[in-house]
Amino acid sequence: MERKLSKQEFISISLLLFALLFGSGNLIFPPMLGNQAGTSTITALLGFATTAVLFPVLGFLAISKSNGVQNLGNRVGLNFGMIYPAIIFLAIGPGIAIPRNGSLAFELSVIPYLSPDFSLSVARFIYTFLFFGFAYYLCLQPGKLVDRIGKILTPILLALILVFFIGAVWKTPIEVAFPTEGYKNAFTTGFLEGYNTMDTLAALNFGLVIASTLKSKQIEDEKSIIKYTSGAGLVAGGILLAVYTMLAYVGVISSAGNQEVANGGHILLDITNHVFGSFGAVILILIFTLACLTTAVGLLNSVSEYFAELTNHRVTYKQWLFIYTLISLTLANFGLNNILKFSLPVLTAIYPPAIMLIIMALLHDSCQFNRLTYQLTIYLTLFISILSGLGSLGAEIPIFSALLSKLPFYNEGLEWMLPAAFVLLILTVGSRLFARKTTR
């Protein structure tokens, strides 16, 4: 008889999933959104929630239904099914997201309180060495992630965020500004800001973590894994939305006369010092460290598991874990600004195909897309996205870049959307009509 999860186990897995998703970007982007969007924050938050909550939740469901991101990618082609997931894993793993979490945790929780006489590079190395050393230790026993993160670290993190929010609302006078120029089209800007959390990409990969966690709980039936993964995704998404709303509101109430801030981290730092004084340093250090640590652990675990399977365990999970921890430690010491400069064009290139893959996976049972539909839709989306990524670097491809600029929603950064939807619709209808003719 198939074993069922207890309520406590389900809640712990849901909290683990939230913690894996809620990392560095999730902390700093919502306050900045509220600060910059001002009176248009609700509209901007809806756009942000689309790519930072809705699509990650749909991503978990898509991966559960497809039995893994590689199987989903194989619908496009075997080479794509191997290369694209690997690119995603490297991007949200040691290439961008893991170093970003370590670097951000240092810059926002240590630098503000560091003595001017102490070497910044030495302090960064000491902090990131301890940060990644502890992350490595937590990942050595993947079966204990639920107990260590879902049952202990995440409840502490949520309690700290709640204390911060209550204090901010209680002691900060409400002064709301009008939207800045960047938020004139609030929904679209919020939608694109959601890319920066990288959670839609992460959802394609964290399915591995949740599936292995469920299997460690003796849940083997495929339908049960889909049910529990999608259920945990919904709960984690609900918590994410609640936390984003709180953080965005904190940015809103302090926006008047304060819209020249560099990033959301400085907003949180200013409010913490204002509300809690010197004790606020402890709260903020714990919030940033816990949020970044839990996500780094999940990413290290999933990327190491994936490449261990990809190499048929000739290179073991622990060996990949050591390699990627070392790479992440090294890159984190280049500093946050350098990591962020590199991340924008990469995310612009790989995020839209992930969104289209999720949509097609969810519609697959009813539409029965064929291989050609997957290939043309995804490769067109990828091609346009790569051009957009190159454009963000100032690199232009003759003819193609000019054509790209004429596409609808180009100025909003969503030029891939209508061509992808149009090709998908035409090919789906065309294949249905062709199938009907051949069966007559």
C-alpha positions in Angstrom: 0.0 0.0 0.0 1.3 3.4 -1.0 2.5 5.5 2.0 1.0 9.0 2.5 2.8 12.0 3.9 1.7 13.3 7.2 0.5 16.9 7.5 3.8 17.8 9.3 5.9 16.2 6.6 3.9 18.0 3.9 4.3 21.3 5.6 8.1 20.7 6.1 8.5 19.9 2.4 6.5 23.0 1.4 8.7 25.2 3.7 11.8 23.5 2.2 10.6 24.4 -1.2 9.9 28.0 -0.2 13.4 28.3 1.3 15.0 26.9 -1.8 13.3 29.6 -3.9 13.7 32.5 -1.5 17.2 33.7 -2.0 19.1 36.9 -2.5 17.1 38.4 -5.3 13.8 37.6 -3.6 14.9 39.8 -0.7 16.1 42.9 -2.5 13.9 43.2 -5.6 10.4 43.5 -3.9 11.4 46.5 -1.7 13.0 48.2 -4.7 9.9 47.5 -6.7 7.7 49.1 -4.1 10.1 52.1 -3.7 10.2 52.8 -7.5 6.6 51.9 -8.4 5.1 53.9 -5.5 1.4 54.4 -6.1 1.5 51.8 -8.9 3.0 49.1 -6.7 -0.1 46.8 -6.8 0.1 46.7 -10.6 3.8 46.2 -10.6 3.5 43.5 -8.0 1.0 41.6 -10.1 3.6 41.6 -13.0 6.3 40.5 -10.6 4.2 37.7 -9.1 3.6 36.4 -12.6 7.2 35.5 -13.3 8.3 35.2 -9.7 5.4 33.1 -8.2 2.9 31.9 -10.9 5.4 30.5 -13.4 7.6 28.8 -10.7 4.5 27.1 -9.3 3.5 26.0 -12.9 7.1 24.9 -13.4 6.9 22.4 -10.5 3.7 21.0 -12.0 5.2 20.8 -15.5 8.3 19.0 -14.3 6.2 16.6 -12.2 4.1 15.8 -15.2 7.1 15.4 -17.5 9.1 13.4 -15.0 12.1 15.8 -15.1 13.5 18.8 -17.0 15.6 16.5 -19.3 12.5 14.5 -20.4 10.7 17.8 -21.0 13.7 19.1 -23.1 13.8 15.8 -25.0 10.4 16.8 -26.6 12.3 19.4 -28.5 15.2 17.1 -29.3 17.8 14.9 -27.6 20.6 17.4 -27.9 18.4 20.2 -26.6 17.2 18.0 -23.8 20.8 17.6 -22.7 22.3 21.0 -23.4 19.5 23.4 -22.4 18.9 21.9 -18.9 22.7 21.9 -18.3 22.9 25.6 -19.3 20.0 26.3 -16.8 21.7 24.3 -14.0 25.1 26.1 -14.6 23.4 29.5 -14.8 21.3 29.2 -11.7 24.0 27.2 -10.0 27.7 28.0 -9.9 27.6 30.4 -12.8 25.3 33.1 -11.3 22.9 32.3 -8.6 25.0 30.5 -6.0 27.9 33.0 -6.0 25.3 35.8 -6.0 23.8 34.5 -2.9 27.1 34.3 -1.1 28.2 37.7 -2.3 24.9 39.4 -1.5 24.7 38.0 2.0 28.2 39.4 2.7 27.6 42.8 1.1 24.3 43.5 2.8 24.9 41.8 6.2 28.6 42.4 6.9 29.9 45.4 4.9 27.6 48.0 6.6 29.1 47.0 10.0 32.7 46.4 8.9 35.4 48.6 10.3 37.0 50.9 7.7 40.4 49.6 8.7 39.6 46.0 7.9 40.4 44.7 4.4 37.3 44.2 2.4 38.7 41.4 0.3 39.9 39.5 3.4 36.5 40.0 5.1 34.7 38.8 2.0 36.8 35.7 1.7 36.4 34.8 5.4 32.6 35.2 5.2 32.1 33.4 1.9 34.5 30.6 3.1 32.3 30.0 6.2 29.1 30.5 4.2 30.0 27.9 1.5 31.6 25.6 4.0 28.4 25.4 6.0 26.4 25.0 2.7 28.7 22.2 1.7 28.2 20.5 5.1 24.4 20.7 4.8 24.4 19.2 1.3 26.5 16.2 2.2 23.4 14.4 3.5 20.6 15.4 1.0 18.0 13.2 2.9 18.3 15.6 5.9 17.5 18.8 4.0 13.8 18.7 5.1 14.8 18.4 8.8 17.6 21.0 8.6 15.9 23.5 6.4 12.2 22.8 6.3 11.8 22.3 10.0 14.5 24.6 11.5 16.0 27.3 9.3 12.9 28.3 7.3 10.6 28.9 10.3 13.3 31.1 11.9 13.6 33.0 8.6 9.9 33.6 8.3 9.6 34.7 11.9 12.4 37.2 11.5 10.8 38.6 8.3 7.5 39.0 10.1 9.2 40.8 13.1 10.9 43.1 10.6 7.7 43.8 8.7 5.7 44.6 11.9 8.4 46.9 13.2 8.7 48.7 9.8 4.9 49.3 9.5 4.6 50.3 13.2 7.4 52.9 13.2 7.7 54.1 9.6 5.5 57.0 8.6 3.6 56.3 5.4 4.8 58.5 2.6 4.1 57.2 -0.9 5.8 58.6 -4.1 4.6 58.5 -7.7 6.1 55.9 -10.0 9.6 56.6 -11.4 10.1 56.7 -15.2 11.0 53.0 -15.2 7.7 52.1 -13.8 5.4 54.0 -16.1 4.4 50.7 -17.5 4.2 49.1 -14.1 3.0 45.6 -14.9 5.6 45.0 -17.7 8.5 46.3 -15.6 7.4 44.1 -12.7 7.1 41.1 -15.0 10.7 41.6 -16.2 11.9 42.2 -12.6 10.6 38.8 -11.8 13.2 37.3 -14.1 15.9 38.4 -11.7 14.7 36.1 -9.0 15.5 33.2 -11.3 12.7 31.2 -9.7 11.1 29.9 -12.9 14.4 28.5 -13.9 15.0 27.2 -10.4 11.6 25.5 -10.4 12.7 23.4 -13.4 15.6 22.1 -11.4 14.2 21.9 -7.8 11.8 19.3 -9.0 14.8 16.9 -8.6 15.3 17.9 -5.0 11.6 17.5 -4.1 11.3 14.2 -6.0 14.3 12.7 -4.2 13.0 14.0 -0.9 9.6 12.4 -1.5 11.4 9.1 -2.5 13.4 9.2 0.8 10.0 9.3 2.5 9.0 6.1 0.6 6.7 8.0 -1.8 7.4 6.1 -5.1 4.1 6.3 -7.0 4.3 8.8 -9.9 0.8 10.2 -9.3 1.6 10.8 -5.6 4.8 12.5 -6.5 3.0 14.8 -8.9 0.3 15.5 -6.3 2.6 16.3 -3.5 5.0 18.3 -5.6 2.3 20.5 -7.1 0.7 20.8 -3.6 3.9 21.9 -2.0 4.5 24.3 -4.9 1.2 25.9 -4.3 1.9 26.3 -0.6 5.4 27.6 -1.2 4.0 30.0 -3.9 1.4 31.4 -1.4 4.1 32.0 1.2 6.3 33.7 -1.5 3.5 36.0 -2.5 2.8 37.0 1.1 6.5 37.7 1.8 6.8 39.7 -1.5 3.8 41.7 -0.6 5.2 42.6 2.8 8.6 43.5 1.4 7.1 45.6 -1.4 4.9 47.4 1.1 8.0 48.3 3.1 9.5 49.8 0.0 6.2 51.7 -0.7 5.9 53.4 2.7 9.4 54.8 2.5 9.4 55.9 -1.1 8.7 59.6 -0.9 11.9 61.5 -1.2 13.9 58.3 -1.2 13.8 57.0 -4.8 17.5 57.4 -5.5 18.5 54.3 -3.6 21.0 51.9 -5.3 19.1 48.7 -4.5 16.5 47.1 -2.2 19.1 45.9 0.2 19.8 49.5 1.2 16.1 50.1 1.7 16.0 47.2 4.1 19.2 48.4 5.8 17.9 51.9 6.3 14.5 50.8 7.7 16.1 48.2 10.0 18.5 50.8 11.5 15.6 53.3 11.9 13.2 50.8 13.6 15.5 48.5 15.6 18.7 50.6 16.1 21.8 48.6 16.7 19.9 45.4 17.4 18.6 45.6 13.8 22.1 44.6 12.6 21.5 41.1 14.2 18.1 40.8 12.6 19.3 41.8 9.1 22.4 39.7 9.2 20.3 36.6 10.1 17.6 37.3 7.5 20.1 37.8 4.7 22.3 34.9 5.7 19.5 32.4 6.2 17.7 33.4 2.9 20.8 33.2 0.9 22.2 30.1 2.6 19.0 27.9 2.1 18.8 28.8 -1.6 22.5 28.1 -2.1 22.1 24.7 -0.4 19.2 23.8 -2.7 21.0 24.9 -5.8 24.2 23.1 -4.9 22.2 20.0 -4.1 20.2 20.0 -7.4 23.1 20.9 -9.7 25.3 18.2 -8.2 22.5 15.6 -8.4 21.8 16.5 -12.0 25.4 16.2 -13.2 26.0 13.0 -11.2 23.1 11.5 -13.1 24.2 13.0 -16.4 27.6 11.3 -16.0 26.1 8.1 -14.8 27.7 8.7 -11.4 31.2 8.2 -12.8 31.7 11.5 -11.2 29.8 11.2 -7.9 27.4 13.6 -6.3 29.9 14.5 -3.5 32.6 15.1 -6.1 30.4 17.5 -8.1 29.3 19.1 -4.8 32.9 19.9 -4.0 33.7 21.2 -7.5 30.7 23.5 -7.6 31.1 24.7 -4.0 34.7 25.7 -4.9 33.7 27.4 -8.1 30.9 29.3 -6.3 33.3 30.4 -3.5 35.8 31.7 -6.1 33.2 33.6 -8.2 31.5 35.1 -5.1 34.8 36.9 -4.3 34.6 38.9 -7.5 31.9 40.9 -5.9 28.2 41.4 -6.4 28.3 44.1 -9.1 30.4 42.0 -11.4 28.1 39.0 -11.0 25.0 41.1 -11.7 26.5 42.6 -14.8 27.1 39.1 -16.2 23.7 37.8 -15.1 21.3 40.1 -17.0 22.1 39.0 -20.6 22.2 35.4 -19.6 18.8 35.5 -18.0 17.4 37.5 -20.9 18.5 34.7 -23.2 17.4 31.6 -21.3 14.3 32.7 -19.3 11.7 33.0 -22.2 12.3 29.4 -23.5 11.8 28.1 -20.0 8.4 29.9 -19.8 7.3 28.5 -23.2 8.5 25.0 -22.2 6.4 25.2 -19.0 3.3 26.4 -20.9 3.6 23.7 -23.5 4.2 21.0 -20.9 1.0 22.0 -19.1 -1.0 22.1 -22.4 0.6 18.9 -23.8 -2.1 16.4 -22.7 -4.9 18.4 -24.3 -3.0 19.7 -27.4 -0.7 16.8 -28.1 2.1 19.0 -29.5 4.3 17.1 -32.0 8.1 17.3 -32.2 8.0 20.0 -35.0 5.8 22.3 -32.9 8.1 22.0 -29.9 11.2 22.6 -32.0 10.0 25.6 -34.0 8.4 27.3 -31.0 11.3 26.8 -28.6 14.1 27.5 -31.1 12.4 30.7 -32.3 11.9 31.9 -28.7 15.5 31.0 -27.9 16.8 32.8 -31.0 14.9 36.0 -30.2 16.0 35.8 -26.6 19.7 35.4 -27.5 19.5 38.5 -29.7 17.9 40.4 -26.8 20.6 39.2 -24.5 23.3 40.3 -26.9 21.4 43.6 -27.3 21.6 44.2 -23.6 25.4 44.0 -23.9 25.4 46.5 -26.7 26.2 43.9 -29.4 24.0 44.0 -32.5 23.7 41.4 -35.3 23.2 43.0 -38.7 19.7 42.6 -40.2 18.5 40.5 -37.3 18.8 43.2 -34.6 17.0 45.6 -36.9 14.1 43.1 -37.4 14.0 42.5 -33.7 13.5 46.1 -32.9 10.3 46.1 -35.0 8.6 43.3 -33.1 5.7 44.2 -30.8 6.7 44.9 -27.1 10.3 45.4 -28.1 10.7 48.4 -25.8 9.1 46.4 -22.9 11.6 43.6 -23.4 8.9 41.1 -24.3 9.5 40.9 -28.1 9.6 37.1 -27.9 6.1 36.7 -26.7 3.8 37.3 -29.7 6.1 35.4 -32.3 6.2 32.4 -29.9 2.5 32.4 -29.3 1.7 32.9 -33.0 4.0 30.0 -34.1 2.6 27.7 -31.4 -1.0 28.5 -32.4 -0.4 28.1 -36.2 1.5 24.8 -35.8 -1.0 23.3 -33.3 -4.0 24.2 -35.6 -2.1 23.0 -38.7 -1.1 19.7 -37.2 -4.7 19.1 -36.1 -6.1 19.8 -39.6 -3.4 17.6 -41.2 -4.2 14.8 -38.8 -7.9 15.0 -39.7 -7.2 14.8 -43.4 -4.9 11.8 -43.1 -7.5 9.9 -41.1 -10.3 10.3 -43.7 
